[in-house]
Amino acid sequence: MAVAETVERQADAFVHAPHELLIDGDWVPAASGETFETINPATEQTLASVAHGSAEDINRAVKAARKAFADDSPWRRMNASDRGRLIWRIADLIEDNADELAMLESLDNGKPYGVARVADVPLAADLFRYMAGWPTKIEGTTVPISALPAPGEYLAYTLREPVGVVGQIIPWNFPLLMAAWKLGPGLACGCTVVLKPAEQTPLSALRLGELMQEAGLPDGVVNIVTGFGDAGAALAAHDDVDKVAFTGSTEVGKLIVKAAAGNLKKVTLELGGKSPNVVYADADLEGAIAGAANGIFFNHGQCCNAGSRLYVQNQIFDDVVAGVAEAAKKIKVAPGTDPDSEMGPLISDEQFEKVLGYLDSGKTDGAEAVVGGGRASDRGYFVQPTILTNTSNDMKVVREEIFGPVVCAIPFDSPEEIVPVANDTSFGLAAGVFTRDISKAHRTAKRLRAGTVWINTYHVFDAAMPFGGYKQSGWGREMGSQVLNNYLETKSVVTAL
């Protein structure tokens, strides 16, 4: 049997299996008994039926996570070395099942199978493997203190302890990878988790739940509740949740903050973006064109850090726009399961209509589509890779996050003018700079108000590199050592000797 056929059969078997909630180590139906359907965005047909979790299920999951966080639980008694080895086993199992996981991502999200296989799945495994090294390195410090106003001899030290029960709400654009970004550090720090996947893409998270059980994760440490926004709202507001971590839109992020205010739980947010990609006249033209195209068209433009505002110095503006347009024309737009697919559909009818609405808005305001500008197929949520010119910073298409394969190309004159223009946004997640002048590159990077700045490249990630945003792009950082601060408390201990 061909490998592709084997993978398709494995994925198909999982898709058509019952999909229940993972609560306290058991797979159980929703308390209401209700289910909902997920849609294949390439066909607009039903893909799978999934348990419809609600506030009652969130409450059950939080109780299980609280029990698993008790001082005498197997999870809390597990030493740091064993916790690291368990997380490493999760990474191994992701790699062992990489083909199936990539196919599930392609079916559920629409992204090309080949992209998921070489990007999403390996990056998820790498994240767990990176985090597996941290449990043995989470340390406190001893502190020499003057002990005023009570002089004497003291032993003073700090402890770094898990924050407790964590609610994690993840988006649909990188379902497996976003689950890894959240679960990896939470587990490394010794927290317990209730994970709420996006209703559009629950399948890879559910399969990951099975793999975590196979790895030997104690019951209740990770609970998975599938459902809609009401389930996420219940999780964010729950009084027995110590922290909530959310990745998604800025609008929903603000709702999360309000919901979390009841018990003042800790909150981290990785939110939207409208990232500038700056191409100076002295840039390597071929590299800049490739970087600009990758910056916006990767993952169908459904990236919070997509380089959706392309600022190009006047001298090379026409050449860069023509090059990116040529690259757009060559992209094979097809279902993610098509071996030749380079860009799949948008995630849903809602997102499809939203992106088309932005294209209509741009046209009304005077923007011109150099390439693309509409839907790409009679069936499925496919949108043409699009470049808009004749745009300005006051247009809706330039100021708001489109979250689709649409870039606004805007010329600029001098290096002095571009940074204020690039920073003229309520977001600050990422940015790109293309130039052969390394001094200019770093001067620009320093002045850009963004959490990540790529120089002569775009969309480069590593588990060791922090990722997050300035301004309305979020609070806190994902990945790297900094993410551990999201899941740890610091306790000071002072003893009179």
N, C-alpha and C positions, 0 to 999 in steps of 0.2 A: 504494500500500500504506500503511496506517495506521502511524504511528510505533510504536505499541504492538506491532503485528505484526512490524515490522522488528526491534525490540529482542528480542522473544521468539525470533525465528528466529536472531539472532546468538547469544543466550545458549544456545539449544538446540544450535546447532552446536558451541559450545565445550564444553558439558556432555558431549556424546557423542563428542568427539574423544579420542584417547589422552592420558592425563595422566601424563607421565614426570617424572623428577627433573631439575632444572637444575643441572648440575655442569660447571664450567669452560667455560661458554658453550654447552654442548650439552645437548639434551634426551635423557636416557638412561633405560632401564628400571632398576629396582632390581637390585642384584647377584644377588638370589635369584630374580629374574623374577616375584616374587609381586606381587599387587595386592590392594587392599581396596575395599569399596564404601562410598560416602557415602550417607546417607539424607535424603530430603526430609522434614523434621519435620512438614510439614502433611499428608502423605499416608502416612507410614511406609513409603514405597516407595523402592527403590533409585534414586538420582539419577545417580551417576557411578562409574566405576571408576578408581582412582588407584594409582600405584606405591607399593608398601609398602617404604619405606626402612627400613634397620636400621643397626646399628653399622658395618658395612662401608661402607655408603653415606655415613654421616657422616664416616668416615675419608677417603673419596675427596673429599668436599666440603671438608673442612678442608685437605687437601693442595692443592686448587685455590686456596682462599682464601689460603693461605700463599704459594703461587707468585705470586699476583696482588699480594701485599704486598711482594714483593722490591724492593729499592732501584731496580733497573733496569727495573721493570715499567712498562707504559704508564700504569697508574693512579698509581703513585708519581711518575712524571715529569710527570704532568698538573699544570699550574699551577692556583692557587686560583680564578682567574677562570673558566677552562674547566670546572673541577669544578662551580662554581656554575651555569654555563650548562647543564651536563648535567642537574643536579638540577632546574632550572627546566623543562627539556624533559619530564622525567618528569611534572611537574605538568600541563603542557599536554596530554600524552597521556592522563592520567587524566580530564581534563575532556572531551577529544575522545571518549572512550569511556565517558562517565559513565552513559549509559542502560544499556549492557550490563553494566557493573560493578554497578550497582544491582540489576539483575535477577538476576545471579549471587548477590549477597548475599541476596536475597529467597528464592531457591530453596534455597540451601545452609544458610542460617541460620534462615530462617522469618520474618524481619522484614518489615514492609510495604515494598513497592517504593518507595512515595512517600516514606517516611521515609528509606530508604537514599539516595534520589536527592537529597533536600534537606539531609541531615545527613552521613551516613557518607562519601559520595563527595566532596562539596565540601570537607569538613574534611580529608580525606586529601590532596587537591590543595593546599589551603592550607598544610598542614604542610610538604610538599615545597617549596612556593614560599617559605615563611618560611625554611626551612633553606638554600635556595639563596643567600640573602644572607650567610650566615655564613662560608663558606670564606675570603673575603678579609679577614675581621675577626678571625680567630684569631691573636692576636699574643702575643709574649713581652714582657718589660720589661727595661730597663736598671736596674741596682741600684747605688747608691753604697754601697761597703762600707768598713768600717774596717780590715779585713784583719788583725785580731789573731789569733794572736801574731806575725804576719810582716808588719809595716808596709811599705808600698810603694805603688806606683801600679798599679792593676788596672782592667781592663775586665771587668765582671761583668754577665751578662744571663741571661734565661731563654728557653727555647724551649717551645712547646706542640706536642706531636707526637701522632699517632694512636696509640692503645693497641695496635693490631695486628689480629689475627684475632678476630672477635666472634661468639659463638653467640647467636642471638636466638630465643626461644621465645615464641610469641604465642597468645592464647586465641581462643575461638570466638564471643564475644559481639559484637565489632566487628572482624571478620576483616581487612578492608581497612584500616580506620583504625588498628588496632593495628600492622599491618605498616608503615604510614607513620610512626607514632610511633617505631618502632624503626629503620627503615632511613634515614629522613631525616637524623637527627643523626649516625648512624654514617657515612654517606657524606659528609656535610658536613665531618667531621673527618678523612676520608681513610682510614678503616678498611676492611677487607674483611669479608664477612659470610657466615655459614651460617645461613639462616632455616629454622626448623622450625615450620610452621603447625599449628594444632590439627587432629587427625584428622577432626573433625566438619565442618570448614569450610575445606578446602584450595583451593577453586576460585579465589577472587578473588586469592589470593596467587600462584597459578600464572599467572593472566592478567596480573597486575602484573609477573611475571618476563618475560613476553613484551614488555610495554610498555617495560621497562627496557632490554631488548636493542634494541628499536626506537629508543630514545633514544640509543643508542651507548655504553652502559656496557661497559667492557672485560671480556673473558672472565674469569671467576673472582672478580670483585669481589663479586657477590651470587650465592650458590648456594642452592637451595631443595630441601630434603629433606622429603618428606611421609612420615608414618608415625605410630607410636603412642608411648607413653611411653618405651619402650626406646630409641627414637631420640633423644628429648629427653635421657634420662639419659646416653647415650653422648656427646652434645654437651656437656653440662654437665661431664662428667668428663674430657674429652679434654685430654691434656697439651699439645697444640699450639694450644689455644685460649687467648687472653690474657684474655678477659672474657666473661661470660655475662650476658645481660639477659633477664629473665623477667617475664611478666605472667600472673597466674593466681591460684589459690587459695593461702591461707597455708600449708596443709598441704603442697602440692607445693613451695612456695617454700622450706620448711625442708629438703626433700630436695635441692633444687638447691644450697643452701649446703653440705650435706654432700658432695655429689658434686664440688663445685668445690674442695674443700679439698686435693685431691691435689697440685696445682701452685700452690695459693693464688691462682688467677685472680681477678680483680676481679669483683664481683657487684653488680648492681642488680636490685631487685625491686619490682614494683607489684602489691600483693596484695589481700586481701579487705577488706571493710568491713561495718560495721553502723551506718550513719550516723544521727545524731539530727537531726531537723527540729523546731525549737522555734518554736511559735506563741504569742506573747504576746497578752494580752487586748486590747491597743490596736492590734493589727495590722489592716490593711485586709482585711476578711473575704473579699471576692471574690478578691483577689490571693493570700491565704494558702491558700484552698481550691484554687485553680488550681495554686499552687506545690507544695502537698502531693501532689496527684494526679500532677502531672508528675514529682515527685521519686521516686515509687515505681513508677508504671506505664509510664514511658518504657522502651522496649526490652524490654517484658514483665517489667520488674523485674530483668532480667539485666544489671545494672550494679553494679560493685564499689562505687560511691559512692551507690547508691540510698538515698533517705531512708526507710529501713525501720522506724525508730523515730520515731513521730510524737508529740511531747509538746505538748499543748495546754493552756493555762491554763484553769482550771475554768469561768470565766465564759462562755467561748465554746466549750467542748469539744463540747457536743451539736450546736451549729450547724456547726462545722467537720467533725465526723464525718458529719453528715447531708449536707453539701455534697460531701465527697469520695466518699461512697457514691453520691450521685446522678451524679457524674461517672463513677464506675466502671460504673454501670448503662448509661450511654450509649456506652461504648466498644464499637466493632464488633470482635469477636474473629473473625478469619477468616484463611485463608491469605494470606501476604504478597503474592501475585500478584493477589488480589482488589482492584480499584480502591478499594473502600470500606474496606478493612482498616485498623484503627487499632492492633490488637494481634495478632500472629501467635502461633505455637506456641512452646513451649520447645524447646530445641535437640535434645533426645534423650530416649529412653525412660528412661535413667538419671536425667537431671535432672527429668523429669516425675515419676517415682516418688519422688525425693528431696523435691520440693516438696509432693507429696501426703502424704508421711510427716510433714513438719513441720506440715501442717494437722491431721493426726490427733493429733499430739503436743499441739498447742495445745488442741484440743477436750478431750483427756484431762485436761489441766491446768486446765480450766475457762474457757478463752477462748471467746468467742462471736463468730461471723461475722455482722457487720452486713450484709454483702453478699458474695456469692461463697462460697468455701469448698470448692470441688471442681473436677472437670474440666469443661470447657466444650464438649466434643464427643465423639462416639463414636469418631471416627477422628482421628488426629493428636495431638500432644502439647500440647493446649490446656488452659490452666488459667484459671479465672474470676478476674478482678480481685477481690481480697479485702481486707477491712478486719476486723481482729480487735480486739475490745475485751475488757474484764475481764482484762487481762494485767498482769503485774508483771515487774520486772527479773530475777527469779530463774527465769523460765520459759525453756525451750529456744528457743522461737520469738522471744524478745526478745534472747537472748544470742548466738545463732549466726546466721551468714549463710545466709539461705534461698535467695537468688538466683532469685527469682520474684516475681510481682506480688502480694505479700503485705505489708501494713503493719500494725504493732501500734500502735494509738492509745492513749495513756496520759495521763490528766489530771495536772496539777500545780497547786499553790497559789500559791507566791510566786516571784518572780524569783530570790531568793537560793538557793532549793533546787535549781533546775533544772540548773545547770552541773555540780555534782558527779554528779548522776544521769546527765546526758548523757555525761559522761566515764567513767562506770562501765562500761567495755568494754575488751577487749584490742585493739580496732581503733582507728584514728584517721585515716581517709582523708578524709572530708568531713563537712560539717554545714550546716544551714540555720537561718536566724533570720528570723522575720517580726515586725516591729514598726514603728510610726510614729515611735517615739522613737529618733532616730539615735544619741544618746549611749548608750542602753541597747544598741542593736544592736552598736556597736563595742566596748563593754565586754564583752558576751557573746562576740563573735567573738575577742577577745583571750584570753579564759579557756578557750575550747574547745580541746581537744587534737586538732586535725585539720589536715591539710595544706591543705585548701580549705574556706573558709566562705563560703557565699552568703547575702547579705542581701536579703530581699524578692524572691528569685528562686531558681531551682535549675537544675542541669544546663547552666550556661553555660560554654563552653570557648573557648579561643583558643590558637593555636599559640605566642603570645608569653607565655602564662601558665604557670608551672610547675605540675605536678600530681604528687602523690605523698602518702605517708602517714606518720603518726606510728606509734609502737608496732609492732604486728604487721601493720600495713598496708604495710610495705615499707621499702626502703632506696633513697635517691636520688630524683631527680625526673625526670619526663618533660616535654618541651616547654620553651619559653622558653630563655633563654641558659644556665640552670643545667644543662640536659640535656647540654650539650657537655662538662661535667666528667666525665660517665660514659664518654666515649670519647677522652679526652685524657690524656697523661702530661705532667708538667712536668719539664724538664731544666734544671739550673743549670750555667752555663759561666763559668769564671773564668780570665782570662788576665793574666799579669804583663806589664806594659808596659816 
